[in-house]
């Protein structure tokens, strides 16, 4: 599943990660993350996967459209 820019921003916010920290964890350039979150460019699928995996490793869970509730895609914290 591809993540959306809004999910990336939300995941970083609930995890308390900066773009610099996500860039380091995902091995993706900060400029790529910033441009993605602003909707200026869509990274390659492999890059999105690296971002998603870094956020999931930090404790984010990505929800697909309509999962667990009505509504669009989302993000939440993993259970401890």
Secondary structure as UniProt FT lines:
FT   HELIX           5..15
FT   HELIX           19..26
FT   HELIX           30..37
FT   TURN            38..39
FT   HELIX           45..57
FT   TURN            58..59
FT   STRAND          60..63
FT   TURN            65..66
FT   STRAND          74..77
//
